[in-house]
Amino acid sequence: MAKNRVGKHFKLTERKTTFTTEVRAGTTTFLTMAYILAVNASILADSGGPCSVLDCITVCSNPTIPLANCTAPTYQIIKPDETCKFDPVNRGYADCLQKTPLAPGMGTNAYFAYTVVGFHGSGNVPYRSALTAIFIEGLIFLFISSVGLRAKLAKLVPQPVRISSSAGIGLFLAFIGLQNNQGIGLVGYSSSTLVTIGACPRSSRAMLAPVVTSANGTVSLIQNGIVSADIMCLDGRMESPTFWLGILGFVIIAYCLVKNVKGAMIYGIVIVTVISWFRNTTVTTFPYTEVGNSSYEYFKKVVDVHVIEKTAGALSFKDAASIIVGSLLGTSPVTTFVESSTGIREGGRTGLTALIVAGYFFMAFFFTPLLASIPAWAVGPPLILVGVLMMRSVVEIKWDDMRQAIPAFVTMIMMPLTYSIAYGLIGGIGTYIILHLWDWGEAFLEKLGFVKGMKEDHLPDEETNGNGHDGKGA
């Protein structure tokens, strides 16, 4: 295999690898990161996709936009298919051309869903406009890469902020995985402390809405007010069956990671999801409701190919084009995926590994009903444990140097607490600039000659004694 056209293209002999090794590495990589099919789709779904108020069922006198009530056919299709469609394209083109194994990461998807578009479309940028921005980003990235500006621009971001941003995104993802609507539900809303312990059954939760009471006692929703998901526990804390099922998934994944079991996260997702398929249980993802029955009918198709036609019209070409442009450059608009290292440990050294992974993702595209049936409490544990993996970078921060430690900490802590990756970066960079203003100003004045010899006048006493007094005493 190493001597044919494929082997020569990927330089199997030069890189001291074999075709079977690349296949094994690709399989390992897919098993390790296949959970992104559920996690990425679930995060992007929180943006609301192309749904609007007109696509949703009126739940009360004022229209709300809970995703469970969205009737637009595009939403059902867009959830599981985006990762399946774009990932093989991203991998296939990038790795055929660059001949090195690449994998997309998480973080940008959370920024897109919760900061740019906003939860259920509550942000300042509409979904389709955000996709247009991604396309433009690809063109800009093409330009700065072709003229060699990429490395120079990267150096403008302070090193402690660059290092800590990975950990901050990990904390952000873990916080998402702990919440009700997107995870196991351990963290809930509190009117006094903002957040508190939750894990109550769905029947004991309540939505929150900004309302105004008029003089005649009429209560109405504030204009442009956003109704939250059911985030507030009224009673029954720590009594949610789905929470304890999510804890089971967490323990399974954590134990597999400790034992270095390949595909640890996908095993936890599969076990929790299969248990949730049974309808006559308290943990079912298909309750006997209108929405539950509709989801169950879609799930029973198992393999559904006709959605490609619908998706082709629903998904913006701009999004796919931006990913393709970035891939042709050998890059991706998302960060490198931490689980890609598992394939490298298995011996993957060329782009053939990523092509194998692309093939797996392409096959997964035809099983979207199965992917759509994965509940939030199955997705939460992987999000939390991805946060654990992304915390590795904090050891590179020089915590003894407060000028680096403080900006790094601000970056990490602001991302989850402000629910925004952008605010974390702004806070970290701003803090870094403030803490270095004095040094920069002093260096500037020294260049101008205003503070020449300032450092010599402030030498430590021990240095003065060592160089002067001791010599005289001798």
C-alpha positions as CSV (number, residue, x, y, z in Angstrom):
1,M,0.0,0.0,0.0
2,A,2.9,2.4,0.7
3,K,4.2,2.1,-2.8
4,N,0.9,2.9,-4.7
5,R,-0.5,6.3,-5.5
6,V,-2.2,6.8,-2.1
7,G,0.8,5.7,-0.1
8,K,3.1,8.0,-2.1
9,H,0.7,10.9,-1.7
10,F,0.5,10.6,2.0
11,K,4.2,9.7,2.3
12,L,3.6,6.6,4.4
13,T,7.1,5.3,4.0
14,E,8.7,8.7,4.8
15,R,6.6,9.1,7.8
16,K,7.3,5.5,8.9
17,T,3.7,4.3,9.1
18,T,1.5,1.8,7.4
19,F,-2.0,1.8,5.9
20,T,-3.4,-0.5,8.7
21,T,-1.8,1.8,11.3
22,E,-3.6,4.8,9.8
23,V,-6.9,2.9,9.7
24,R,-6.5,1.9,13.4
25,A,-5.6,5.5,14.3
26,G,-8.6,6.9,12.4
27,T,-11.0,4.4,14.1
28,T,-9.6,5.3,17.5
29,T,-10.0,9.0,16.8
30,F,-13.6,8.6,15.7
31,L,-14.5,6.5,18.7
32,T,-12.9,9.0,21.0
33,M,-14.6,12.1,19.5
34,A,-17.8,10.7,18.0
35,Y,-19.7,12.3,20.9
36,I,-19.2,15.7,19.2
37,L,-22.0,14.6,16.8
38,A,-24.4,14.9,19.7
39,V,-22.7,17.6,21.7
40,N,-22.0,20.0,18.8
41,A,-25.5,19.6,17.4
42,S,-27.0,20.1,20.8
43,I,-25.0,23.3,21.4
44,L,-25.8,24.8,18.0
45,A,-29.5,23.9,18.5
46,D,-29.6,26.2,21.5
47,S,-29.2,29.1,19.1
48,G,-32.6,28.3,17.6
49,G,-31.2,27.9,14.1
50,P,-33.4,29.4,11.4
51,C,-36.5,29.2,13.6
52,S,-38.5,32.4,14.4
53,V,-41.6,33.3,16.4
54,L,-43.8,32.4,13.4
55,D,-42.4,28.8,13.5
56,C,-43.3,28.2,17.1
57,I,-46.5,27.2,18.9
58,T,-48.1,29.8,21.2
59,V,-47.9,28.4,24.7
60,C,-49.7,31.3,26.5
61,S,-51.1,34.7,25.6
62,N,-47.6,35.8,24.7
63,P,-45.5,34.0,22.1
64,T,-42.5,32.2,23.4
65,I,-39.7,30.5,21.6
66,P,-38.9,27.2,23.5
67,L,-37.1,25.0,21.0
68,A,-39.3,22.0,22.0
69,N,-42.3,23.8,20.5
70,C,-40.6,24.7,17.3
71,T,-42.6,23.3,14.3
72,A,-40.2,24.4,11.5
73,P,-39.0,21.3,9.6
74,T,-35.6,22.9,9.2
75,Y,-34.9,22.8,12.9
76,Q,-35.4,19.0,13.2
77,I,-33.0,18.5,10.2
78,I,-30.4,21.0,11.1
79,K,-29.7,19.7,14.6
80,P,-27.9,16.4,13.9
81,D,-26.8,17.0,10.3
82,E,-24.5,20.0,10.5
83,T,-21.6,18.1,12.2
84,C,-22.0,15.1,10.0
85,K,-22.0,17.2,6.8
86,F,-19.3,19.7,7.5
87,D,-16.9,17.4,9.4
88,P,-16.1,15.0,6.6
89,V,-15.8,17.9,4.1
90,N,-13.5,19.7,6.5
91,R,-11.4,16.7,7.1
92,G,-11.4,15.3,3.6
93,Y,-10.2,18.4,1.8
94,A,-7.9,19.7,4.4
95,D,-6.1,16.4,5.0
96,C,-5.8,15.4,1.4
97,L,-4.1,18.7,0.7
98,Q,-2.1,19.2,3.8
99,K,-1.3,15.5,4.4
100,T,-1.4,15.9,8.2
101,P,-4.1,14.8,10.7
102,L,-6.4,17.6,11.7
103,A,-9.5,17.7,13.8
104,P,-12.0,20.4,14.8
105,G,-12.5,21.4,18.4
106,M,-15.1,22.9,20.6
107,G,-15.4,26.4,21.9
108,T,-16.2,28.3,18.8
109,N,-19.6,26.5,18.6
110,A,-20.4,27.7,22.1
111,Y,-19.3,31.2,21.2
112,F,-21.5,31.1,18.1
113,A,-24.6,29.7,19.9
114,Y,-24.5,31.6,23.2
115,T,-22.7,34.9,22.4
116,V,-23.2,35.7,18.7
117,V,-26.7,34.3,18.0
118,G,-27.6,33.9,21.7
119,F,-29.7,31.3,23.4
120,H,-32.9,30.8,21.4
121,G,-31.9,33.8,19.2
122,S,-31.6,36.3,22.0
123,G,-28.3,37.7,20.8
124,N,-27.7,40.7,18.6
125,V,-26.9,38.8,15.4
126,P,-29.6,36.7,13.6
127,Y,-28.7,33.1,12.7
128,R,-28.3,33.6,9.0
129,S,-26.3,36.8,9.5
130,A,-23.9,34.9,11.8
131,L,-23.4,32.3,9.0
132,T,-22.6,35.1,6.6
133,A,-20.0,36.4,9.1
134,I,-18.5,32.9,9.2
135,F,-18.1,33.0,5.4
136,I,-16.5,36.4,5.6
137,E,-14.2,35.1,8.3
138,G,-13.1,32.4,6.0
139,L,-12.2,34.9,3.3
140,I,-10.3,37.1,5.8
141,F,-8.4,34.0,7.1
142,L,-7.5,33.1,3.6
143,F,-6.0,36.5,3.1
144,I,-4.0,36.8,6.3
145,S,-2.7,33.2,5.8
146,S,-1.6,33.8,2.2
147,V,0.3,37.0,3.1
148,G,1.9,35.5,6.3
149,L,0.0,37.7,8.8
150,R,-1.4,34.8,10.8
151,A,1.6,34.2,13.0
152,K,2.2,37.9,13.6
153,L,-1.5,38.5,14.6
154,A,-1.4,35.5,16.9
155,K,1.6,37.0,18.7
156,L,-0.4,40.2,19.5
157,V,-2.6,38.2,22.0
158,P,-0.7,38.1,25.3
159,Q,0.7,34.7,26.1
160,P,-1.1,34.2,29.4
161,V,-4.4,35.0,27.7
162,R,-3.7,32.6,24.9
163,I,-2.8,29.8,27.3
164,S,-5.7,30.4,29.7
165,S,-8.4,30.8,27.0
166,S,-8.3,27.0,26.5
167,A,-9.0,26.4,30.1
168,G,-11.6,29.1,30.2
169,I,-13.5,27.5,27.3
170,G,-13.2,24.2,29.2
171,L,-14.8,25.8,32.3
172,F,-17.5,27.3,30.0
173,L,-18.4,23.9,28.5
174,A,-18.4,22.3,31.9
175,F,-20.8,24.9,33.2
176,I,-23.1,24.3,30.2
177,G,-23.0,20.5,30.9
178,L,-24.1,21.1,34.5
179,Q,-27.2,23.1,33.6
180,N,-30.8,21.9,33.1
181,N,-31.4,22.7,29.4
182,Q,-28.1,21.5,28.1
183,G,-26.7,19.0,30.6
184,I,-27.4,16.9,33.7
185,G,-29.2,19.7,35.5
186,L,-27.1,19.9,38.7
187,V,-26.9,23.7,38.5
188,G,-30.2,25.7,38.6
189,Y,-31.3,29.3,38.9
190,S,-31.7,31.1,42.3
191,S,-33.3,34.5,42.7
192,S,-30.9,35.2,45.7
193,T,-27.6,33.7,44.7
194,L,-28.1,33.6,40.9
195,V,-27.1,29.9,40.8
196,T,-27.7,27.0,43.2
197,I,-28.1,23.3,43.2
198,G,-30.9,22.0,41.1
199,A,-31.5,18.5,39.7
200,C,-35.3,18.6,40.2
201,P,-37.8,16.8,38.0
202,R,-39.1,18.6,34.9
203,S,-42.5,18.8,36.6
204,S,-41.0,20.8,39.4
205,R,-39.3,23.4,37.2
206,A,-40.5,26.8,36.1
207,M,-39.7,29.2,33.3
208,L,-38.7,32.8,33.9
209,A,-40.0,35.8,31.9
210,P,-39.5,39.6,32.2
211,V,-43.0,41.0,32.8
212,V,-44.5,44.3,33.7
213,T,-47.6,44.9,35.9
214,S,-49.9,47.7,34.7
215,A,-52.0,49.9,37.0
216,N,-55.1,47.8,36.5
217,G,-53.2,44.7,37.6
218,T,-52.7,43.2,34.1
219,V,-49.4,41.3,33.8
220,S,-47.8,41.2,30.3
221,L,-44.5,40.2,28.8
222,I,-42.1,43.1,28.3
223,Q,-41.5,44.0,24.7
224,N,-38.6,42.0,23.2
225,G,-38.4,40.1,26.4
226,I,-37.0,36.5,26.2
227,V,-38.7,33.7,28.1
228,S,-36.2,31.4,29.6
229,A,-36.1,27.6,29.6
230,D,-37.4,25.8,32.7
231,I,-34.3,26.7,34.8
232,M,-35.8,27.3,38.2
233,C,-36.5,24.5,40.7
234,L,-39.6,24.9,42.8
235,D,-39.0,21.8,44.8
236,G,-37.7,18.3,44.6
237,R,-34.0,19.2,44.4
238,M,-31.6,16.3,43.7
239,E,-34.7,14.1,42.9
240,S,-34.5,14.2,39.1
241,P,-34.2,10.7,37.6
242,T,-32.5,12.0,34.5
243,F,-29.9,13.7,36.7
244,W,-28.9,10.4,38.3
245,L,-28.8,8.8,34.9
246,G,-26.5,11.5,33.8
247,I,-24.3,10.9,36.9
248,L,-24.2,7.2,35.8
249,G,-22.9,8.3,32.4
250,F,-20.4,10.6,34.0
251,V,-19.0,7.8,36.2
252,I,-18.8,5.5,33.2
253,I,-16.9,8.0,31.1
254,A,-14.6,9.1,34.0
255,Y,-13.7,5.5,34.8
256,C,-13.0,4.7,31.1
257,L,-10.7,7.8,30.9
258,V,-8.9,6.7,34.0
259,K,-8.3,3.3,32.5
260,N,-7.4,4.8,29.1
261,V,-10.3,3.0,27.3
262,K,-10.6,4.1,23.7
263,G,-13.9,5.7,22.9
264,A,-14.6,6.5,26.6
265,M,-17.1,9.3,26.0
266,I,-19.0,7.6,23.3
267,Y,-19.6,4.6,25.6
268,G,-21.2,6.8,28.2
269,I,-23.4,8.6,25.7
270,V,-24.5,5.3,24.2
271,I,-25.4,3.7,27.5
272,V,-27.4,6.7,28.8
273,T,-29.1,7.2,25.4
274,V,-30.2,3.6,25.1
275,I,-31.7,3.6,28.6
276,S,-33.5,6.9,27.7
277,W,-35.2,5.2,24.7
278,F,-37.6,3.2,26.8
279,R,-40.8,5.2,26.9
280,N,-42.4,3.6,30.0
281,T,-39.7,5.0,32.3
282,T,-39.1,8.3,34.2
283,V,-35.9,8.9,32.2
284,T,-37.4,8.6,28.8
285,T,-36.5,11.1,26.1
286,F,-39.8,10.3,24.4
287,P,-42.6,11.2,26.9
288,Y,-46.2,10.7,25.9
289,T,-46.7,14.3,24.8
290,E,-47.2,15.8,21.3
291,V,-43.6,16.7,21.1
292,G,-42.5,13.3,22.5
293,N,-44.7,11.4,20.1
294,S,-43.4,13.4,17.1
295,S,-39.8,12.8,18.2
296,Y,-40.5,9.1,18.7
297,E,-41.9,8.7,15.2
298,Y,-38.8,10.4,13.7
299,F,-36.6,8.2,15.8
300,K,-38.3,5.0,14.5
301,K,-37.0,5.7,11.0
302,V,-33.5,5.0,12.3
303,V,-32.0,5.5,8.8
304,D,-33.4,8.6,7.0
305,V,-31.9,9.6,3.7
306,H,-34.5,11.9,2.3
307,V,-33.6,14.7,4.7
308,I,-30.7,15.6,2.5
309,E,-33.0,17.4,0.1
310,K,-34.5,19.4,2.9
311,T,-31.2,20.2,4.5
312,A,-29.8,21.4,1.2
313,G,-32.2,24.2,1.2
314,A,-32.2,24.8,5.0
315,L,-28.5,25.1,5.6
316,S,-26.9,28.2,4.2
317,F,-24.3,27.7,1.5
318,K,-22.3,30.4,3.2
319,D,-21.6,28.2,6.2
320,A,-20.5,25.2,4.1
321,A,-18.4,27.5,1.8
322,S,-16.6,29.1,4.8
323,I,-15.7,25.7,6.1
324,I,-14.5,24.5,2.7
325,V,-12.4,27.7,2.2
326,G,-10.8,27.3,5.6
327,S,-10.2,23.6,4.9
328,L,-8.5,24.2,1.5
329,L,-6.1,26.4,3.5
330,G,-5.3,23.4,5.7
331,T,-7.0,25.2,8.6
332,S,-10.4,25.2,10.4
333,P,-12.4,28.0,12.0
334,V,-12.4,26.0,15.2
335,T,-9.6,25.0,17.5
336,T,-7.7,21.7,17.4
337,F,-9.7,19.0,19.1
338,V,-7.9,17.6,22.2
339,E,-9.1,14.0,21.5
340,S,-7.1,14.0,18.3
341,S,-4.1,13.0,20.3
342,T,-5.6,9.5,20.8
343,G,-5.2,8.8,17.1
344,I,-1.6,10.1,17.2
345,R,-0.9,7.8,20.1
346,E,-2.2,4.9,18.0
347,G,0.4,5.8,15.3
348,G,-1.5,8.1,13.0
349,R,1.0,10.4,11.2
350,T,-0.6,11.4,7.9
351,G,-3.8,12.8,6.5
352,L,-5.0,9.3,5.8
353,T,-6.0,9.0,9.4
354,A,-8.3,12.0,9.1
355,L,-9.7,10.7,5.8
356,I,-10.7,7.5,7.7
357,V,-12.4,9.6,10.3
358,A,-14.1,11.6,7.6
359,G,-15.5,8.4,6.2
360,Y,-17.0,7.5,9.6
361,F,-18.6,10.9,9.9
362,F,-20.1,10.6,6.4
363,M,-21.7,7.3,7.3
364,A,-23.1,8.8,10.5
365,F,-24.9,11.4,8.3
366,F,-27.4,8.7,7.3
367,F,-28.4,7.9,10.9
368,T,-29.6,11.3,12.0
369,P,-32.8,10.0,13.7
370,L,-30.5,8.1,16.2
371,L,-28.4,11.2,16.7
372,A,-31.5,13.3,17.3
373,S,-32.6,11.0,20.1
374,I,-29.6,11.7,22.3
375,P,-30.9,13.5,25.4
376,A,-29.3,16.5,27.2
377,W,-28.4,14.3,30.2
378,A,-26.3,12.1,28.0
379,V,-24.5,15.1,26.5
380,G,-23.8,16.8,29.8
381,P,-21.2,14.4,31.2
382,P,-18.9,14.6,28.0
383,L,-19.1,18.4,28.2
384,I,-18.0,18.4,31.8
385,L,-15.1,16.0,31.1
386,V,-14.0,17.8,28.0
387,G,-13.7,20.8,30.4
388,V,-11.4,18.6,32.5
389,L,-9.2,17.8,29.5
390,M,-9.0,21.4,28.4
391,M,-7.7,22.5,31.9
392,R,-4.3,20.9,31.1
393,S,-3.0,24.2,29.8
394,V,-3.0,26.0,33.1
395,V,0.3,24.3,34.1
396,E,2.0,26.5,31.5
397,I,1.0,29.7,33.2
398,K,3.6,31.3,35.4
399,W,1.5,31.7,38.5
400,D,4.3,33.3,40.5
401,D,4.3,36.3,38.2
402,M,1.2,38.3,39.1
403,R,1.4,40.2,35.8
404,Q,0.7,36.9,34.0
405,A,-1.4,35.1,36.6
406,I,-4.0,37.8,37.1
407,P,-4.9,38.2,33.3
408,A,-4.9,34.5,33.0
409,F,-7.3,34.1,35.9
410,V,-9.6,36.9,34.7
411,T,-9.8,35.2,31.2
412,M,-10.7,31.8,32.7
413,I,-13.2,33.0,35.3
414,M,-15.1,35.5,33.1
415,M,-15.8,33.0,30.3
416,P,-18.2,30.8,32.3
417,L,-19.5,33.5,34.6
418,T,-20.4,35.9,31.8
419,Y,-21.5,33.0,29.5
420,S,-19.3,34.6,26.8
421,I,-15.9,33.6,25.4
422,A,-15.5,37.1,23.9
423,Y,-16.0,38.8,27.3
424,G,-13.4,36.5,28.8
425,L,-10.8,37.4,26.2
426,I,-11.6,41.1,26.5
427,G,-11.3,41.0,30.2
428,G,-8.0,39.1,30.1
429,I,-6.4,41.4,27.4
430,G,-7.7,44.5,29.2
431,T,-6.2,43.4,32.5
432,Y,-2.9,42.5,30.9
433,I,-2.7,46.0,29.3
434,I,-3.5,47.8,32.5
435,L,-0.9,45.8,34.6
436,H,1.8,46.5,32.0
437,L,1.1,50.2,31.4
438,W,3.6,51.3,34.1
439,D,6.4,49.2,32.7
440,W,5.6,50.2,29.1
441,G,5.5,53.9,30.1
442,E,8.8,53.6,32.0
443,A,10.5,51.9,29.1
444,F,9.2,54.6,26.7
445,L,10.4,57.4,28.9
446,E,13.8,55.7,29.3
447,K,14.1,55.6,25.5
448,L,13.5,59.3,25.4
449,G,16.1,59.9,28.0
450,F,13.9,61.3,30.7
451,V,14.5,58.4,33.2
452,K,18.0,57.5,32.2
453,G,19.9,55.9,35.0
454,M,16.7,55.4,37.0
455,K,17.3,51.7,37.5
456,E,20.9,52.3,38.6
457,D,19.7,54.7,41.3
458,H,17.4,52.0,42.7
459,L,19.7,49.1,43.0
460,P,19.1,46.8,45.9
461,D,21.2,47.5,49.0
462,E,22.8,44.1,49.0
463,E,24.1,44.7,45.4
464,T,25.5,48.1,46.5
465,N,27.0,46.6,49.6
466,G,28.5,43.7,47.6
467,N,30.0,45.9,44.9
468,G,30.9,48.9,47.0
469,H,31.1,48.8,50.8
470,D,32.5,45.3,51.0
471,G,35.2,46.3,48.6
472,K,36.1,49.4,50.6
473,G,36.1,47.5,53.8
474,A,38.6,45.0,52.3
